[in-house]
Amino acid sequence: MAIANNSEVEDLSDGEDNDPAVDEVILQDVDLMDEHPDFSPPDSSGDDSGEEYTPPDAAEDTDSENESQPNHPQVHRRGRKQQHIENDELDEEDQRHGELRPEPRNAGRGERWRSAPFRPNLVQFQDGDDGLKDERTGWQPLDYVEQYIDSDLMKLIADCTNAMSLGNTGRSLSTSIRMFWSNALQIPAISNTMSRDRFFKLRSHLKVVIDYDVSEDKRETDKFWKVRPFMDRILTGCRLQVRPECVSIDEQMIPFTGACPFRQYVPLKPNPVGMKNFVLASVDGLVLDFEVYQGSKTLASKVQDSDGLGLGTLVIKRLSETLTAGTQVYCDRFFTTIQAVDHMLKDDIYLTGTVMKGRVKQAMNKLPDDKTLKHQGRGAVATVTRADGKLCVVKWYDNKPVVMLSTVHSEQPEDTCQRWSKKGKKYVTVTRPSIVREYNSKMGGVDMSDRMMSYYRMSVRTKKWTIRMLMHFMDLALANSWLLYRRDNQENGTPRKSIMKFLEFRMVVAQVFLSKCDVLHEGAHVREEENENGHLPPPGKKSRVAPIPHISVRSSAAHLPEMVALKNPMRCRAQGCTGKSRVRCMTCNVHLCLQSERNCFAAFHTGQ
């Protein structure tokens, strides 16, 4: 079912307010880069200045209008205007506009708030048992990747691609899934493996399902049925990871500008056009769960007791299914509502996030107004607690007022941070409440995952949204694999210089896949070139030299020697050996010495 009414697309925001300062707190003291010295982030010197800041999600409130009126000439002008609207300036029509599943109008009403210390009674978080940690000792890069993309998935892709090609054209592509070709810029590892035309032919026919086997009901209920097996396998790998005490929920864009019935447009995002993916991630960027958005009705069908829930609450409930009691969840103002907080408290899961003023009106009546806090100066803070003592709302004034809600953090203990003063042209020390410090340090997980994928994204031009989705989740699996690989090596005390960078990690994985391809196909190619007498092809015919397989291939598969009837022996491919041999490994397709005084065959396959 294609989304006919795109108001369904953006009911995350109630449209209550669009104060650009509400989420400015995210930018304060986010020190994630200390863990990633390889990154070269853009200059953020102006983030703490007194200049007006427009956060990426400030435009979310207008997304439903942008989608329901794609050709309206005033849509973008309204989006820019809304960035300057203060919290209290939005009328009720803006709050209701474009919402298919709004929060109940009486949400938060009738609650009593008081100026009292916040003392939450929290359930102790029990650390999950990472049963695979011991098994991961000595893992190679490919082993991490195979948590998400294993041989069964690759075989499924190959089988479905061949079946669909055979059904549509009458010919099988004989696909085994292996992946420039210009004379100036070619990469031999790729160009020697397959031709350019072969690559494009495989990509154009790439399938993960056999279309004829998918029922009409399945096609109507699942808009992503064409890539569902691949997404489910990646999701299974994500859910294998241990759940930490602190996680964050945010949205992620899958960039795609081609024709697609469920494509979204989110202004001011780095990739504003594409499919929207709601993600649960750890503090260091490891994706633990995700849900690709295809309408609030579809999402509601996956959540128990979804009647009357807004989209923000639905997303939080769906992504919190695998979390344990005592987990602390951090999210931005489009997800944070009192309704979501109360639903999470039933499972002893504690929510913290920025919140729109219109969603906590009763609490705002008990807090000082903006002018009062501004008169007190930067760092002024006020707190109110709900009568049941389970929830508090904190209002902090920095450059502009910031309102936050939490069931675990409050104003105390305070600390200080360095903030830029536009008026004084220098950094000044500002008092900062505990809730702001914790939010800043725990909220960047999804952004870190996005950043990792953006560095080496598989960004090839394609008109097929299915190819774009497959590439995105391949990038996600690689980013997750490297983050876990780095964490394991850091915990094991591996020197920093010995830990592979992300690009090197991806290249090693690619080389292993290419080596496996060569193992499967290069032998057949060479055997075809040998004539009946066992001689190699004549000099006029170009023959390929079989590349040496990666160590993970040489040490994992079954290897048997065979005696090749060659007129002249071939040079031994073992490192450091200058001898020649007629013995060839049937799996690796390389010649190796196999003699009583020189057993290169055994040394080659054990990595000695």
N, C-alpha and C positions, 0 to 999 in steps of 0.2 A: 504494500500500500504506500504509494508515494505521498509525501506531505503536501496536501493541497492547500491547507491553511498554515502558513509558516509562523503564525503566532504560537504554534506549538513548539517552535524551535527554541525560543528564548523566554521561558518562564522562570528562569533562575532568579531574575531580579524582579522585585515587586515594584520597581520604579519609584520607590518612596523618596529616595534622595540620590544625588549623584555628586556628593561632596568629594572633590578630588583629593582631599586630605585624609579621607577615611582610610584608604589603603596605603597612604604614603609611609605608614609605619613599617611596611615591608622592607623599605629600602634602608632603614636605619640599622647600622652595625651588622649587616649580614656578612659574616666573616667566613663564608663557605670557601672563598678563594684560597684561604690558607691551606686547605687540604688539596688544592688543585693548582700547584705552582706552574703547571704547563699552560694554563689558560691565559689568554690575553684579552681580558674583558674590555669593553668600551669604557671610555672615560666617564666616570660617574661623579666627578667633582661637583657637579651642580645639583646633585640629588638632595643635598642637605641645605641648600641655599634657601633664601627667603623667596625665591622666584616661584611663580605658580607652577605646580607639577601636575601633569595629567597622567594618572596611572593607566596601564593597558586596559584594566577591566572597568574603567570609568565609562567606556563606550558600550558596555554590555547592556545597559538599560535601554539602549535604542535599537538593539539588535532585532527585536521582534518587529519593529516598524520597518527596519531596513529590508527584512525578508518578505514581509507581507506587501510592501510597495517597492519592488525592485527598480521600477523605472520612474519613481516619483522624484522630481528635480530638487525637492527641498529636504530629502532625507538626510544627506550629509551635512547640510547647513544646520539642521536641528541637532545632529549629533555633536557638532562643534559647540553649539550654543549651550547644550546641556552640561558641558564640562565646567562651565562657570556658575552653575546654579548651586546655591547653598542648600543645606539639608532641608531647611524649613520652607523652601520656596516651591516645592512640587505640589501640585494640587492632587485631589483624589482621582481625577480622570487619568492623570499620568500613572498613578499607582496601579490602576486596573487595566491600562491599555495593553492589549496584546497578550494577556495572560490566559492560558487555557486552564491551568491548575493553580490558582492563587492560594496564598496562605489564608486561612479563615479570617474574616474581617474582625472577629472578636479575639484573635490571638493576642495574648498578653494583657487583655483588659480584665479588670477586676482583681489584678494582682496587687499586693501591697509591698512596698519597698521602704526601706529604712536605712538611715545612715548608721550602720553598725559594722564592726569588724567582721570580715569574712573568714570563717573557720570551717572549711569543708571536711566532711567525714569520708575519706577515700578508701576504696578497696585496694589492697596491695597488689601490684602487678606481679604476675609470675612469669619469669623469663621462659620463653619457649625453648624446647630442647632441639638444638640444631643437629639432628641425627646424621646429616650428611657431612658435617664438618670434618670428622675423622676420615671419612671416605675421600674427601677432597684433597687429602695430603698427596702431593706429587702429581696432581692433575695438570694436564697440558691445556692450552687455550681451547682446543676443540672439545675437551671434556666439559668445560663450562658451557660452551655453546650448545652442546647436545642435551642440556637440560631443557632447552626450548625447541631446538631444531635437530631431531634425531634422524636416524636412517629410515625409520618407518615413515616419517613425514616426507622425506625426500623421495621415497619410493611411491608414496601416494601422489605426489606432484607429477612424477614421471608417468605413472600409470594413467592418471586422468588426462594429462596432456596428450599422450599417445592415443587414448581412446577417443577423445574429442576430435583430434586431427583425423583419425581413421573414419569416424562417423561423418565428418563434414567434407573431407576431400577424398576419402577412399584410400589414403596412404598414411601409414604410421611414420612419426618423426624419429623413431628409435631413440627417444630421449633418455638421457641418463643424468640431466641437470648439471652442465658444466659451463662455466663462464670463463691499442685502440688499434686500430689497424692501419693508420696512416704510416707512411715510410718514415716520417720525421718523429712521430710521437708514439709509435707502437710500443706496447709492452709485450715482450716475447712470451712471458708466462701465459698471457691470454691469447695473443695472436697466433701462437704456435699450437694452441689447444683446439681452436675452432676458428672458422672463417667469420668474417663480418656478417655475411648473409645468413649463415647458420645461426648466429646469435640473435639477429632480428627476427628470424623465423621462429625460433624457440620462444622468444619473448612475446611475440604476437599470438602464439597458441598456448601460452602458459595457463594451466588450469589446476585447481585443487579439488574440484568436484566434477562429476560427470553430470552435465546439465539435465540429461534425460531421466536421471534417477531422482531428481528433486521434485516433489509433488507441488501442485499449485497452492495448497494450503501453506506449505513451508515457505514458498516464495512470497506469499502475501504477509505472513506474520514476521518474517525475518528479511529485512531489506539487504542484509549483508550475507545472504546465503552463499553467494559465489566465493566468498573467502572465509566462510565460517570455520571449516576444519583447521585452516592455518591459524586463525585467531584463537581458536580454542586450545590448540597445542601450545601457543605462546602463553596463553593465560594459565594453563596447567603448570608451566615452568615458573611463572611468577608466583603462583600460590604455593609452590614448594619451599619458598624462602621463609625463614623464620620471621615471626612477627615481633618487631621491637616495641618498646613502651611508648614511643612517640612517633606518630605518622602524620602526614598532611594529605589533604584532598584538594585538588585543583583541576582545571580543565586544560586540555592539550589539543592543539590543532594538527590535523593530518593534512599537510598542504596539497591542494589539488584545485586547479582552475578550470578543468574541463567540464563537460556536461555530466551532471549527476543529480538525481532527484532529491537527495538528502544532503546536498552541499550547504554549508553554513557560511555566513559572512559576519565576522566579528571585527569591527573597525579598530584600528590602532594596535592590532596584534602584529608580531613579526611576520606571521603568515596568516593574513586575515581571512583567506578563502580556503575552504576545505571541509573535511569531516571533523566533528567535535568528539573528543574522547575524554571522559572523566577518569581521572587516575588517582589511585592511592599509592603513596610512595613513602619510603623511609627518609630520614633526615639527610642521608648522604646520596639520595637520588635513585635508590634501588626501587624499581616499580614492583609493587606487591599485588596489585589488582587493577583492573580497568573495566570500563563499560563504554562502548562506542554508542553515542547518542543517536537514536532513530525515532524520537518522539516520546512524550511523557506517558502516553497510554501504554506503549510497549514497555517502558521502564516500570510503570506501575504494576504490570502483569508479572514482573520478576520479584516484586517486593511483597511480603506478607503484610496484611492489614494496611493496605495503601489508601483506603478510602479517606478523602479529605486532606491528604498530604500534598503539600506543595512540592515542586520539582527539586528544590534544594534539599528538603528532607528525604525525598525518595533517593537521591544520589547518595546521601550520607548513609542511609540504611542499607542500600545495595552494596556499597563498598566496605561496609563495616561487618559484613556477614562472617568474615574469617578472623575478626579481631577477638581478643580475649578480654575478660574483665580487668579493669584497671588501666586500659589503654587510653592514652591522651591523643585526641584528634585535633588538628589545627586546620582551619579553613578560612577563606575570605568572606566578605560581607554578603556575597550572593548566595551562600549556603547557610549562613548563620541566622537562625531564627529561634525563638523561645520554643516553638513546636519541636524543632530538631533536637534541641537540648533535652527536653523532657523525654523524648523517645529514646535517646541514647542513655539517659540516666537509668532507664528500666533495665538496661544490659550492663550497667556499671561502666559505661564508656563516657569519658569526660571531654567535652567540647570547648574549644577556645577559638575566638576569631574576632575580627572587626565586625561591626554590625551597623545597619542603617538606623538612624534616629527614629524613623517612623515605625520600626518594629519593636521598640522598647519605649513607647510614649510615656507610660506610667513612670518608668524609671527616670526618664529625662525630666519629668516635672519635679523630681526630688533633687536633681543635680543643678549646680550653678549654670547660668547661661554663658554663652560664648564671651560676652563683653566682660563679665566678672572675671573669668579665667584669664582673659587677655590682659586685664588690668593687673592681675597678680604676677604676670610675666611668664616666660617660657619655663616649662617644668611644672606648672601648677597642675594639680590632680585632685579629683574628687571621686568618691566611691559610694555606691548604694548596694545593699544586699536585699534579696528577696526575703519575704517573711519566713519561708521555710528553711532559710539558711543554706540552700543548695546552689544558689546562683548569685553572681554579682555583676554589676555593670560599672566599668571604670571609664572616666572621661579625663583625658590628658591633653594639655595644651602645649604644642610645640610651635611650629609655624602657624598651624591651624588646629582646631580641636579634633581629636581622634576619640571615637567611642568604641570600646571593646567589651566583650561579654565572655564570661568563663565560668566553669564549674570547678576549676582547680586552682587558678591563679587569681591574685588580686593586686592591690597596690603595694603591699609589703612583701618582701623587703625591697626597699628602693636602692638604686645605685645611680651613678652618673655616667654620662656619655658626652662625647665631643660633637657639637653641632655647629654648622657654619652660620655666622651672623652676617646677613647681607648689609645691614646698616653699619656694623662695626668693621666689616671687611676682615674678619678673623674668626677663628674657632672659639666657641664659648662652651663652658661646662653647664650641662642641663641635667636636672634631676629626672630620672626615668623610673617609672613603676615596674614591678616585677613582671606583670602580665605582658608589657611591651617587650621586655628583654627576652622572655621565653618565646613569644610569638616570632620575633625576628630570627631567633636561632633555630626554630623548628619548622618554619613554614616554607623553606626553599627547596624541598625535595623534588617536586614535580618540575620546577624551573631548572634544577640541576640536570634532570633527565633530558629535558628539552635541549639544554645547552650541549650536552654530550652528543646527542643525535645530530644537532645542527652542524657540528664541525666536519663530519665526513658523511653527510647524508647521501643516500643513493638517489641523486636528483637527475634522472634521465627524463627526457621529454616523452610523454605518453598521453594519449587521449583516453586511456582506459583507467577508470578509477580502481579497478581490481588490482592492476599492476602497482599503482601508487600505494594501495593499502598493504600489499604484500611487502613492498620495499620498506614502508614505514615500520612494520612490525619486525622485519628482519633487523632494521637499525635498532629498534628497541631491545631485541634479544641480544645483540652484540654489545650495546651499552650496558645492559644489566650484567652480562657475563664478565665484562672487564671490571666493573665496579666490585663484583664479588671476588674476582681474581685478585684485585689490588687489596681488598680488605683482608683476605686470607693471608696474603704474603706479608702485609703489615703486622698482622697478629702473630705470625710465625717469626717475626724479627728479620725478614729478608731485607738486605740493604736497599736503600731507595734506588740506587743506580742499577740494581739488578732486576727491578720490577719494570716490565714492559710498559711503554706508553700506549695510549689507546690506538694510535695509528699502527704501531708495530704489532699490537695484538690482532687487529683486523687483518693485517697482511699475512700473519702467520696462519690464521684461520683460512684465509683465501688460498694460501699455498697448499694447505693440507687438502682442501676440497679439490684443487686442481691436480694434486698428486694422486688422489683417489680416482679421479677421472682418467689420468694417464695409465694407472694400473689396470683399469678395466678395458681401455680402448687402444692403448698404444701397442700392446702385444699383438692384437689382431691386425693392426696396421702393418707392423713389421713382418708378420708371418705371411701376409698377402704379397709382400714385396719379394720374399724369398722364392726363387724358382724351384723347379722340381728337383734339381740336383743339390739343393741346399746352399746355393751360392747367393750372395747379396746382389741386389740390382746393379746393373751396369752403371759406370760413372755418369753417363748422360742423364740418368734419372735421379732426381733429388730424393734423398732418404733422410728421415728424421733421427736425431740422437735421442734416445729415451732419457728423460730427466730423472735424477735421483729422487725417489720418493721421500717425503718428510719422515722423520724418525718415528712419529706416532703411527704411521702406516707400516713402516718396516718392522716395528716391534709388536704390532697387534694382530695382524692377519696370519693365516697359515702360509708357509713358504716351502716350496719343494723345488729342488734343482732338476734341471733337464739337460741332457747332452745334445747340443745343436750340431748338425752335420755341416760345418763350415769349412771351406778350403783353408782359410786363414783365421786363426783365433782372434777374438776381440779383446780389446784392452780391459783389464779388471777395473771396475768402478769404485772399489774400496779406496778410501782416502789413504794416500801415502804409498799405495802399491803400484808398481810399474810393470807388473807381469801381465800376461795375456792368457785367456782361458776360453774354452768352448762350452763351459758350464754357464747356464743362464737360470736365474730365478724366475719361475713361472708366474709369480705374483707381481714382483717388482719390475720384471722385464729388463734386467741389467745383468751383464756378464760378471762373474766373480770367480776368483780362484778357489778351487776345492781340492787341496792336496794334503798329503800327510804332514808336510813341513810348513804349509802356508794355507790356513783355513780362513780365507777372507769372507767366505759365505757366512760363517757363524758370527764373525766380528761385525760384519755389515749390519746384520739384523738385530744384534744386541746393543748397538750404539757404542761399542768399545773403540 
